[in-house]
Amino acid sequence: MDKRIRLAFFQHNLGVKRVLLNGLNLKKQVIDLLLVAFCLFLDVKNTKMNKADKVSFAINTLAELYPTIPIPLDHKEPYTLLIAVLLSAQSTDVRVNKITPKLFAKADNPTDMIKMSVEQIREIIKPVGLSPMKSKGIHGLSHILLNKHEGKVPQSFEALEALPAVGHKTASVVMAQAFGVPAFPVDTHIQRLMYRWGFSNGKSVVQTERDAKRLFPKEKWNDLHLQIIWYGREYSPARGWDLSKDIITKTIGRKSVLKKYDR
């Protein structure tokens, strides 16, 4: 069988995972092992793939693994998403999701937020880290939303990035998840996997974002950035990485990354 046909056959049969899960209710770990064994059986790792083949493989595999994509940060509407994303800087989504219910119980809109003092906000959000800067940012941007945007979160990158404590990544997440505008916010998981897969040189998040937008279809950006994050957490973490479970890197990974892992 031609190697390209075998590769296409493998990509098609990734659907086995969904069928088995729905039909036989097998445990996720068992399905993952079956997929890896199937990959080895077809000898896909030895198939010579060009960049387009590798990109297609990553997209198809992620779509099969994550047909429905959870939003990592709990929120109700654009304002609470904006605050949650701001709080997540140099923190974890889990930690933020523990703190936001306490904050939003007191203020889940700009009007109520400015009734609190910066110090009150800071006391609530301390566990997420960088609380002095983040509390001032939350208080300040809430004032600006009321004064310049009728209390609503603006729907443009320029206006969002003009807000205190809101950078390009935060603006990109809000534009993508709150308003459905194509964006590709790059976090540590995306930075790591884009390098491992040979899709970017990993030198900067700016370059990684450019490469992602160049390689992936625009209509898939909003799904892909979340799918890659979830995949990085589950299968390709920075620590405790088990390549045998990381089917994408095992199949299309950068040669230097694979060699370093085998040492």
N, C-alpha and C positions, 0 to 999 in steps of 0.2 A: 504494500500500500504506500502511495506517495506520502512523503512527510507532511506536506501541506494539507492533504486530505485527512491524515491522522490528526493533525492539529485541529482542523475544523470539526472533526468528529468528536474530539475531546471537549472542545468548547460547547458543542451542542449537547453533549451528555453531562455537562455540569448540572443540567436540569435534573439529573438523577437525584441530586441532594434534596431538591424540593419535593420530588415525588416520594422519596423514601420517608422524609420527615412527615409528610401529610398522610401517606398510606400506611406506613409501618410504625410510625411514631418512635423511630430509633433515636438514641441519644445523639446530641450534636457532635460529641467527641468521636463517636463511631463513624458518623458520616464523614467527618474531616479525614479520618484515617483511610476510609475507602477512596476518597478523592485523591489523596496522596498516592495510594497504591495504584489507582487507575492511571495517574500521571506517569508513574514510573513504568507501568506496563506498556504504555504507548511510546515511551522513550521521548516524550516531548522535550525534555530538558536538552536533548542533543539535536533538536531541530534547529536549523539555522533560520532565525527569524529576523526580518528587518525591523526598523523602528515602528513602522505602521502596524506590523503584525503584533509587536509587543504591546503597543497602545491598545489595540483591539482586544488582545487577550486580557489585559488589566481591566478594561471597561466591562467586558462580558463576564469576567469572574466576579467582579464587584457587584454587578447587577444581579447575578444569581445568589450571591451570599446575602445581599441586602436589598430585596425587592421593595420592602418598605423601610424607610429610614427615620429612626427616631431623632428628634432634635435634642441635643445634649443638655441644653440649659432650659430649665423650667421658666415659663413666662406666659402671660395672658394676652398681651398685645405689644405693639412696637415700643412703647415706652419702657415697659418692664423688661423686654428683651434687650434694649439698649443698656439699661442699668446692669443687667446680669452679665452681658458681654464685657462691659467696662470692669466689673468686679473680677472677671475671670483672668485678667492679665496677671501673669506669673502666679497663678493659682490653679486649682483643679475645678472641673465642673461639679464634682461631687461636693466639694467644700462650699462652692457658691450656692448650690441647690439646698444646702442646709441653712444658709444664712438669709437668702432672699425672702423666704416666707415670713421671717421676723421683721425684715425691713418693710416688705410690702403690706404687712398687716397694719403698719403705721402710716405708710405713704406709698401708694401705687400709681401716683400721678404727679405731675409737676406742681400743681397747686398745693397739695398736701406736703410734698417734699420740702418746699421752701418754708413751710411753717416750722419745720425742725431746724435746729441749729447744726452747723457743721460738726460740732463736737458730739451731738446726739447721734448723728449718722455714723460718725467714726466709731463710737462705742459699739454699735450694732455690727459693723462690718469688719471689726478688727481681725477676726479669725481668718479672713481671706488674704490678709497681707496688704502692705502699701496703703493702709487705711488713711493716713493724713492726705495723701495726694488724691485718692479715690473719693473721699468724703467731700473734699473741696470741689472736685470735678462734678460730682453728682449734684451738689447744691448749686454750683455755677451754671451748669447746662440746663437745669430746671428753670432757673431765672430766664435764661436766654430763650428757651422754648416758649415761655409765656410772653415774653416781650417782643419776640421777633417772628414766632411761628404759630401764634394762636394756641399755644399749649400742645401742639402736635409735633411728632418727630418728622423732620423734613425728609423728603424722598429724593435726595441727591447726595452724591459723594461729597461734593464741595461743601454743602451746608452742614453735613454731619461732621466732616473733618475740621470744620471751624469751631466746633463745640469743645469746651474744656475736657481734657483727658480722653478724647476720642481720636484715635489714630486711624490709619487706612484699614488695618485689619478689622477693627471694631465696626467701622463704617461698612465694610464689605459684608460682614456677617449680617448686619441689620438690613442692608439692601437686599441681600439674597433671601434671608429667612423671613423677614417681615413683609417685604414688598415684591419678592419674586424676580428681582432684577438680576440678570446673570453677573456673577462675581466669583472670584476664586480666592477667598481668604486663606492664607497659609499659616498653619500652626506648626508646632514641633513635629507632630506625626507626619504631616504632609511633607515637611522639609526632609525628614528622615527617609520616607518611602520614595519620594521622587529621586533622591540620590541613590538609594539601594537598587531601584529599578533602572537606573541609567537614564532617567528622563531629565535630570538637571544636575549641575555640578555641585550644588549644595553650598555655594559660596555666600549667598544672601537670600533672604526671603523675597526680595524684589526680583531677583533673577529667577527664582523658583516659580513665582507667580507668572512671570512672563512666559516661561517654558510651559507651564501647565495650560495657560490660555492659548498658546501656539499649538500644542499637541492635541488637546481635547476639544471636541465640538462644543461650541458655545451653549447650545441648548442642554448640554449635560453638566455644565459647570456646577450648578447648585446642588445637584445630586452627588456628583463625584467628590466634591470636597468633603462632604459628610461621610460618604462611603469609605473614603481613604482614611479618615480619622478613626472610624469604627474598626476598620481592618487593622490599622496600626496598633490599636489598643488590644485587639483580640489575638492577632496572629503575628505581628511584626513589631513588638515593643523594643524600646531602647535597651532595657535590662531584662534578663531572663529569656532572651530570644531563642526559640527553637525552630531552626530552619526547616525541619521536617514537617512542621505544621504550617509553614509560610509558603503556600503553593505558588503565589505570584512571584516572590523573590526567587524561589527555587527554580522556577521555569524561565524567567526573563531577567533575573538579577544581573547587576554589573559584575563582571568577572572578578575584579579586584575585591569586591565585597564577599563574594562566594569563596574565593581563595583564603581571605583573611579569616572567615568563619571556620574553614576546615583545618586551620593551624592548631 
